[in-house]
Amino acid sequence: MSAASPRPAAAAETRLVLFEVAGAAYALPIAEVLEVMESAPTAGIPGLPRRLAGVVNHHGEALPLVSREALFDVPGELLPPAQHVLVLADRGGEAGTLGVPVDRVVGLADATLSPHQLPGLVVERLPLRGRLTSVLDARRLIGRAGALIEVATMPAAAR
């Protein structure tokens, strides 16, 4: 008797937080966003260029931020001032792990995500609210932020 072949994972209905960066539409599953906060003054981090990263006060704790320019590979002159910061937590934690400044949060939407994800930050592209929206994976976004900071702190000869 042969074993039954495993069934592919079913597509899942997911609530998404919709936001914009440089005129492009993005989304993150709401389960990966701890909070949406208003943009706040950012303090620098010694040893890191201020245009790359900083920290912001999040309920009395220092929440690291990585710039939209770096995370989304967008020239800074194309960006309006950030209106919101998405507070992300790694692996469903209760404390903020990373703040992602965004141009603005535009709302919520329900979507059926495919179990077959694309490699990279964008795991799927869906038409939502009349726009092609890039759905991101928060863990990959946090990983990208960590890699950008790691490269920025390396001695120039090692880059």
C-alpha positions in Angstrom: 0.0 0.0 0.0 1.5 3.4 -1.0 1.3 6.4 1.2 -1.0 9.1 0.1 0.8 12.1 -1.4 0.5 15.2 0.8 -2.1 17.7 -0.3 -0.9 21.2 -1.1 -1.7 23.8 1.6 -5.0 25.6 1.0 -5.1 29.3 0.2 -5.9 31.3 3.4 -8.1 34.4 3.9 -6.0 37.1 5.5 -6.6 40.6 6.7 -4.0 43.0 5.4 -2.8 46.5 6.4 -2.5 48.5 3.2 0.1 51.3 3.0 2.1 53.4 0.5 5.8 54.1 0.0 6.9 56.3 -2.9 3.5 56.0 -4.6 3.6 52.2 -4.6 1.0 50.1 -2.8 2.1 47.5 -0.2 0.4 45.3 2.4 1.4 43.3 5.4 -0.8 40.7 7.2 -2.3 42.4 10.2 -1.2 39.6 12.4 2.4 40.8 11.8 1.7 44.4 12.7 1.6 45.2 16.4 0.6 48.8 16.0 0.3 51.7 13.6 1.7 54.8 15.2 2.0 58.4 14.0 5.4 59.4 12.8 7.6 60.7 15.6 11.0 62.4 15.9 13.8 60.0 15.4 17.1 59.9 17.3 20.3 58.8 15.7 22.2 55.6 16.6 25.9 56.0 17.2 27.9 54.5 14.4 25.0 54.4 11.9 24.2 57.0 9.2 21.0 58.9 10.2 19.7 58.5 6.7 19.7 54.7 7.2 18.5 54.1 10.8 17.5 55.6 14.1 15.3 55.0 17.1 11.9 56.4 18.1 10.2 56.3 21.5 7.6 53.6 21.5 5.8 53.4 24.9 9.0 54.3 26.7 11.2 51.9 24.8 13.6 52.6 22.0 12.2 51.1 18.8 14.7 50.9 16.0 13.7 52.3 12.6 15.2 51.6 9.2 14.5 54.2 6.6 12.1 53.7 3.7 14.9 54.6 1.3 16.9 51.7 2.5 14.2 49.1 3.0 12.3 49.8 -0.2 15.4 50.9 -2.3 13.8 54.3 -3.1 15.6 57.6 -3.6 14.9 59.9 -0.7 13.9 62.8 -2.9 10.9 60.9 -4.1 9.4 60.5 -0.7 7.0 62.7 1.1 7.4 62.9 4.9 6.3 59.7 6.6 2.9 59.9 8.2 2.9 56.6 10.0 5.2 53.9 11.4 4.3 50.2 11.3 5.5 48.5 14.5 6.5 44.9 13.6 7.4 42.1 16.0 9.6 39.1 15.1 7.9 35.7 15.4 4.7 37.0 17.0 6.4 38.6 19.9 4.6 41.2 22.1 7.4 43.9 21.9 8.2 46.0 18.9 11.2 44.7 17.0 11.3 47.2 14.1 9.6 50.4 13.1 8.9 50.8 9.4 8.2 54.4 8.4 5.6 54.6 5.6 4.2 57.4 3.6 0.7 56.6 4.8 -1.5 53.8 5.9 -4.6 53.6 3.6 -6.7 51.0 5.4 -7.4 47.3 5.7 -8.5 44.7 3.1 -9.2 41.0 3.2 -7.5 38.8 0.6 -6.9 35.2 -0.1 -3.1 34.6 -0.1 -1.6 31.7 -2.1 0.3 29.1 -0.1 3.0 29.4 -2.8 5.0 32.5 -1.9 7.5 34.4 -4.1 11.1 34.6 -2.9 12.2 38.0 -1.5 10.3 40.7 0.4 7.3 40.6 -1.9 5.6 37.3 -1.4 2.6 37.9 -3.6 1.1 40.6 -5.8 -2.7 41.1 -5.7 -5.2 43.6 -7.1 -6.6 45.4 -4.0 -8.8 48.5 -4.0 -8.1 48.9 -7.7 -4.3 48.8 -7.4 -1.7 46.2 -7.8 -0.4 45.7 -4.2 2.8 44.0 -3.2 2.2 41.8 -0.1 5.3 41.7 2.1 6.5 39.2 4.7 7.3 40.9 8.1 10.1 38.4 9.0 11.8 39.0 5.7 11.5 42.8 6.1 13.0 42.5 9.6 15.8 40.3 8.2 16.5 42.9 5.4 16.7 45.7 8.0 19.2 43.7 10.0 21.3 43.0 7.0 21.3 46.7 6.0 22.5 47.6 9.5 25.1 44.9 9.5 26.6 46.1 6.3 26.5 49.7 7.4 28.5 48.8 10.6 31.2 46.8 8.7 34.5 48.4 8.2 34.7 49.9 4.7 37.4 47.4 3.6 35.1 44.4 4.5 32.1 45.6 2.3 
